Amino acid sequence: MSDSLPIRDDLRGRTPYGAPQLDVAVRLNTNENSYPLPDDVVEAIGKAVQAELRDLNRYPDRDAMALRTALADYLGHGLTAAQVWAANGSNEVQQQLLQAFGGPGRTALGFGPSYSMHPLLAAGTGTRWIGALRDPDFGLTPAAAVAQLEEHDPDVVFLCSPNNPTGTALDPSVTGAVLAAARGMVIVDEAYAEFARPGTPSAVELLPASSRLVVTRTMSKAFGFAGGRLGYLAADPAVVDAVQLVRLPYHLSALTQAAARAALAQRDALLATVAAIKEQRDRIVGTLRERGYRVADSDANFVLFAVSPGEASGDQRVVWQRLLDRGVLVRDVGLAGWLRVTAGTPAETDAFLEALR
């Protein structure tokens, strides 16, 4: 970027978010669903999009009411369209939340290591970011979380469950303690909720008890709809009203809305791959632990592992390159001694485990 441009001082020197996009045989670095859409689902989505084409001279439904109704039906728990909002990926949803509840003179707090987009979204909206830390084993206790809130008094708190890049879901007691202690909004990022181990509760269950709680989700992962770019939130209707103050007009195209509605109608077929992905995730965890690697517990479709058997040591950048040399692309999340690998197909797991060996 040219130094001659009058870019904002707080953005100068920053680098854009993004994982390497390389042409390799096995890509396990962006937590995509490795399974392509089934033919009947492709056909259904194609018909839904085709039906919108003749009216592309008209703007789409600005409030995406049909889509929000379908999303509320999927989430269940008695939610209605008035409690759901959708945008181009959960990133845009979270950006809108920061535009409405953060901004200049306000702060947002998250517990790292966690999703690296949250600080960038804060920067883009002029919200000061406070990077609190998890425990050395990547856990987070209610007491530790509340202590950070009492020290910093943030306007917005981000929680990730399951957490990215560590993979583990939050104990519900943490979310409850944060809600009780926080003065402002509490955003629980549940991008990987469908992959959680049996018995793992969702923060959606806590929505009736708090108007300051927001749960964000995505169709990119479990639904295999990453190219469709559809994220959404569930919250009190007043929160939905607030984000509509800052959303761009007609932010969701008619084609995106139609494709997403069709995908939700085909959710049984799309979510059928979740069990297979969880099986590969658990296989990766079990195999690496048998080999002596330290591995974080995972409720997501990825696994965080130490690059050397035993304690987390060694240069993850070297191991990342050696895996790439063997045709396997994983993610270096900048955590010294650790790498993250997406759980894909059985063949992709075979390739990763063999390359790591």
Legacy VTK file of the C-alpha trace (Angstrom):
# vtk DataFile Version 3.0
C-alpha trace
ASCII
DATASET POLYDATA
POINTS 357 float
0.000 0.000 0.000
1.351 3.401 -0.970
2.474 5.589 1.943
1.217 8.573 -0.029
-2.426 7.584 0.437
-4.230 9.379 3.281
-5.314 6.130 4.938
-6.476 6.252 8.551
-3.563 6.113 10.994
-5.052 3.151 12.870
-5.142 1.105 9.638
-1.666 2.011 8.424
0.721 -0.949 8.429
-2.006 -3.574 8.870
-2.339 -6.614 6.614
-5.641 -7.960 5.235
-7.228 -11.065 6.680
-6.844 -14.207 4.612
-5.405 -17.684 4.372
-3.051 -18.684 1.534
-4.957 -19.771 -1.576
-2.618 -22.315 -3.145
-3.221 -24.965 -5.791
-2.375 -28.129 -3.880
-3.871 -31.615 -3.794
-5.171 -31.449 -0.220
-6.474 -28.103 1.107
-7.229 -28.276 4.815
-6.571 -24.689 5.887
-9.886 -22.813 5.782
-12.334 -25.131 7.592
-14.505 -25.589 4.528
-16.766 -28.600 4.166
-14.782 -30.907 1.889
-17.874 -32.601 0.461
-19.419 -31.092 -2.700
-23.161 -30.523 -2.759
-25.236 -33.576 -3.786
-26.699 -33.483 -7.294
-30.310 -33.168 -6.115
-29.373 -30.231 -3.895
-27.534 -28.567 -6.779
-30.638 -28.992 -8.900
-32.918 -27.533 -6.223
-30.684 -24.504 -5.684
-30.362 -24.046 -9.445
-34.133 -23.962 -9.873
-34.523 -21.486 -7.032
-31.908 -19.141 -8.507
-33.341 -19.551 -12.014
-36.731 -18.407 -10.763
-35.219 -15.088 -9.666
-33.392 -14.234 -12.867
-36.218 -12.589 -14.805
-36.829 -10.100 -11.997
-33.210 -9.054 -11.490
-34.201 -5.601 -12.734
-35.916 -5.197 -9.366
-34.278 -4.850 -5.966
-34.434 -7.869 -3.646
-36.483 -8.044 -0.466
-34.574 -5.545 1.650
-35.462 -7.336 4.896
-35.112 -10.923 3.573
-38.238 -11.972 5.461
-38.709 -15.365 3.763
-35.091 -16.274 4.422
-35.224 -15.117 8.039
-38.374 -17.176 8.559
-36.596 -20.260 7.184
-33.565 -19.617 9.410
-35.764 -19.242 12.498
-37.430 -22.550 11.643
-34.023 -24.224 11.365
-32.814 -22.861 14.706
-35.998 -23.834 16.528
-36.379 -22.876 20.216
-39.537 -20.967 19.314
-37.622 -18.266 17.441
-39.387 -16.063 14.912
-38.187 -14.057 11.925
-38.222 -10.937 14.126
-35.399 -12.497 16.184
-33.200 -13.449 13.225
-31.063 -11.356 10.881
-28.982 -12.456 7.882
-26.068 -11.002 5.938
-23.157 -11.945 3.685
-21.447 -14.357 6.055
-21.270 -14.138 9.837
-18.407 -11.656 9.405
-20.783 -9.050 7.986
-23.276 -9.824 10.749
-20.586 -9.156 13.367
-19.451 -6.043 11.546
-22.992 -4.702 11.664
-23.182 -5.478 15.373
-20.001 -3.493 15.980
-21.315 -0.640 13.863
-24.428 -0.540 16.019
-23.004 -1.247 19.473
-19.283 -0.439 19.116
-17.585 2.370 17.228
-15.378 5.336 18.198
-15.072 5.777 21.951
-16.251 2.221 22.628
-14.429 -1.048 23.264
-14.767 -4.719 22.336
-13.102 -7.551 24.230
-12.281 -11.113 23.182
-10.388 -14.010 24.730
-7.439 -15.167 22.623
-6.272 -17.172 20.939
-9.528 -16.824 19.069
-10.956 -15.808 15.692
-8.524 -13.328 14.173
-11.261 -11.446 12.271
-12.803 -10.043 15.438
-9.969 -7.522 16.076
-9.996 -6.576 12.388
-13.734 -5.959 12.445
-13.214 -3.826 15.528
-10.509 -1.819 13.763
-12.667 -1.309 10.702
-15.508 0.075 12.792
-13.292 2.298 14.938
-13.862 0.150 18.018
-10.900 -0.223 20.385
-10.002 -3.892 20.748
-9.028 -5.417 24.096
-7.230 -8.739 23.735
-7.805 -10.751 26.895
-6.188 -14.193 27.151
-7.380 -17.719 27.753
-5.609 -20.085 30.136
-2.309 -21.680 28.975
-4.300 -24.818 28.058
-6.693 -22.614 26.001
-9.501 -22.978 28.548
-11.622 -20.182 29.967
-13.195 -20.244 33.420
-16.082 -18.062 34.621
-13.840 -16.406 37.204
-11.119 -15.558 34.701
-13.623 -14.167 32.215
-15.408 -12.040 34.789
-12.101 -10.690 36.098
-11.284 -9.354 32.611
-14.710 -7.751 32.316
-14.354 -6.070 35.688
-10.951 -4.710 34.709
-11.855 -3.400 31.247
-15.654 -2.824 31.314
-16.081 -3.377 27.541
-19.084 -2.301 25.495
-19.034 -5.545 23.477
-17.771 -8.998 24.471
-16.959 -11.728 21.942
-17.119 -15.389 22.940
-16.459 -18.262 20.516
-18.087 -21.636 21.056
-16.621 -23.790 19.624
-13.569 -21.573 19.705
-11.476 -20.965 16.600
-8.599 -21.934 16.369
-8.597 -24.170 19.450
-11.847 -25.989 18.643
-13.339 -26.480 22.109
-16.858 -25.369 23.038
-17.375 -23.113 26.044
-18.843 -24.424 29.253
-22.311 -22.782 29.565
-21.285 -21.445 32.969
-18.798 -19.125 31.236
-21.451 -17.617 28.999
-23.801 -17.230 31.941
-21.160 -15.542 34.074
-20.204 -13.151 31.275
-23.847 -12.226 30.665
-24.319 -11.507 34.351
-21.189 -9.365 34.583
-21.164 -7.555 31.225
-22.582 -4.074 30.940
-22.861 -4.201 27.152
-23.566 -6.688 24.389
-22.356 -10.293 24.476
-21.809 -11.931 21.069
-21.382 -15.705 21.010
-19.855 -16.825 17.704
-21.206 -20.330 16.995
-19.890 -20.774 13.453
-19.084 -24.435 14.152
-22.018 -25.325 16.412
-23.299 -28.176 14.238
-20.031 -30.088 14.759
-20.136 -29.992 18.577
-19.941 -33.250 20.490
-23.227 -34.720 21.786
-24.682 -32.904 24.767
-22.989 -29.577 24.010
-25.577 -26.823 24.588
-25.993 -23.780 22.368
-26.163 -20.220 23.660
-29.429 -19.967 21.710
-31.012 -21.574 24.774
-30.071 -18.498 26.825
-31.711 -15.939 24.532
-35.021 -15.657 26.445
-33.112 -14.587 29.578
-31.137 -11.690 28.083
-31.817 -8.940 25.559
-28.059 -8.239 25.334
-27.119 -11.707 24.066
-26.494 -12.294 20.357
-25.697 -15.694 18.820
-24.115 -15.658 15.358
-24.058 -18.630 12.994
-23.034 -19.396 9.411
-24.054 -21.692 6.572
-20.467 -21.844 5.311
-19.310 -24.828 7.371
-21.845 -27.545 8.160
-24.061 -26.675 5.191
-21.139 -26.627 2.746
-22.370 -23.211 1.564
-19.137 -21.231 1.867
-19.423 -19.922 -1.688
-22.971 -18.759 -1.005
-21.850 -16.349 1.755
-24.696 -16.494 4.239
-24.392 -15.781 7.948
-27.066 -14.931 10.469
-27.777 -14.017 14.074
-30.410 -14.818 16.657
-31.213 -12.203 19.290
-33.902 -10.046 20.841
-36.007 -8.247 18.185
-34.594 -4.940 19.403
-31.107 -6.098 18.354
-32.406 -6.883 14.869
-33.940 -3.411 14.733
-30.589 -1.910 15.727
-28.531 -3.637 13.026
-31.031 -2.538 10.397
-29.991 1.030 11.171
-26.468 0.344 9.871
-26.945 -2.338 7.225
-26.421 -1.318 3.618
-29.615 -1.157 1.546
-30.384 -4.410 -0.276
-27.253 -6.007 1.195
-28.408 -9.554 0.365
-28.980 -10.184 -3.332
-32.106 -11.956 -4.555
-29.866 -14.767 -5.810
-28.199 -15.240 -2.428
-31.542 -15.264 -0.646
-33.027 -17.787 -3.069
-30.003 -20.086 -2.918
-29.921 -19.982 0.879
-33.650 -20.729 1.183
-33.238 -23.693 -1.145
-30.247 -24.951 0.845
-32.217 -24.714 4.093
-35.043 -26.678 2.486
-32.467 -29.370 1.660
-30.808 -29.277 5.079
-31.173 -32.990 5.798
-29.119 -33.829 2.699
-26.550 -31.095 3.347
-26.070 -31.830 7.039
-25.653 -35.534 6.319
-21.911 -34.915 5.934
-21.547 -33.570 9.480
-21.302 -37.022 11.066
-18.644 -38.093 8.564
-16.602 -34.947 9.220
-16.840 -35.429 12.988
-15.603 -38.984 12.524
-12.510 -37.728 10.694
-11.980 -35.016 13.312
-12.017 -37.596 16.084
-9.746 -39.838 14.023
-7.189 -37.025 13.691
-7.344 -36.275 17.427
-6.988 -39.940 18.373
-4.195 -40.730 15.922
-2.096 -37.699 16.835
-2.455 -38.402 20.531
-1.398 -42.009 19.946
1.722 -40.623 18.261
2.450 -38.465 21.308
1.268 -35.119 19.997
-0.480 -32.613 22.220
-3.931 -31.929 20.725
-6.705 -29.567 21.830
-10.153 -31.090 22.365
-12.337 -30.218 19.382
-16.062 -29.588 18.968
-15.481 -28.118 15.505
-14.520 -29.429 12.056
-10.820 -28.803 12.681
-8.059 -29.800 15.059
-5.332 -27.701 16.695
-2.187 -29.731 17.301
1.345 -29.145 18.591
3.867 -29.580 15.793
6.243 -31.725 17.863
5.365 -34.786 19.961
5.218 -33.966 23.639
5.027 -30.332 24.662
4.201 -27.589 22.168
7.593 -26.738 20.780
9.291 -26.382 17.429
8.736 -23.914 14.633
5.244 -24.332 13.209
6.320 -22.442 10.078
8.838 -25.155 9.226
6.309 -27.943 9.726
3.714 -25.998 7.716
6.153 -25.777 4.793
7.114 -29.438 5.038
3.452 -30.462 4.905
2.931 -28.139 1.928
5.923 -29.730 0.182
4.022 -33.011 0.522
0.879 -31.563 -1.030
-1.055 -30.833 2.176
-2.045 -27.255 3.046
-2.939 -26.590 6.702
-3.288 -23.316 8.628
-0.606 -21.461 10.522
-2.694 -19.282 12.830
0.358 -17.559 14.301
0.323 -19.612 17.490
3.909 -20.617 18.248
4.359 -24.375 18.118
0.826 -25.149 16.893
-0.952 -25.696 13.562
-4.619 -26.151 12.666
-5.937 -28.760 10.235
-9.450 -29.051 8.839
-11.194 -32.415 9.119
-12.039 -33.408 5.553
-12.729 -36.618 3.709
-11.156 -39.955 4.740
-8.711 -39.633 1.822
-7.700 -36.146 2.924
-7.186 -37.358 6.483
-5.029 -40.207 5.142
-2.910 -37.718 3.201
-2.488 -35.391 6.187
-1.566 -38.133 8.653
0.913 -39.661 6.234
2.473 -36.304 5.392
2.846 -35.461 9.091
4.479 -38.823 9.729
LINES 1 358
357 0 1 2 3 4 5 6 7 8 9 10 11 12 13 14 15 16 17 18 19 20 21 22 23 24 25 26 27 28 29 30 31 32 33 34 35 36 37 38 39 40 41 42 43 44 45 46 47 48 49 50 51 52 53 54 55 56 57 58 59 60 61 62 63 64 65 66 67 68 69 70 71 72 73 74 75 76 77 78 79 80 81 82 83 84 85 86 87 88 89 90 91 92 93 94 95 96 97 98 99 100 101 102 103 104 105 106 107 108 109 110 111 112 113 114 115 116 117 118 119 120 121 122 123 124 125 126 127 128 129 130 131 132 133 134 135 136 137 138 139 140 141 142 143 144 145 146 147 148 149 150 151 152 153 154 155 156 157 158 159 160 161 162 163 164 165 166 167 168 169 170 171 172 173 174 175 176 177 178 179 180 181 182 183 184 185 186 187 188 189 190 191 192 193 194 195 196 197 198 199 200 201 202 203 204 205 206 207 208 209 210 211 212 213 214 215 216 217 218 219 220 221 222 223 224 225 226 227 228 229 230 231 232 233 234 235 236 237 238 239 240 241 242 243 244 245 246 247 248 249 250 251 252 253 254 255 256 257 258 259 260 261 262 263 264 265 266 267 268 269 270 271 272 273 274 275 276 277 278 279 280 281 282 283 284 285 286 287 288 289 290 291 292 293 294 295 296 297 298 299 300 301 302 303 304 305 306 307 308 309 310 311 312 313 314 315 316 317 318 319 320 321 322 323 324 325 326 327 328 329 330 331 332 333 334 335 336 337 338 339 340 341 342 343 344 345 346 347 348 349 350 351 352 353 354 355 356
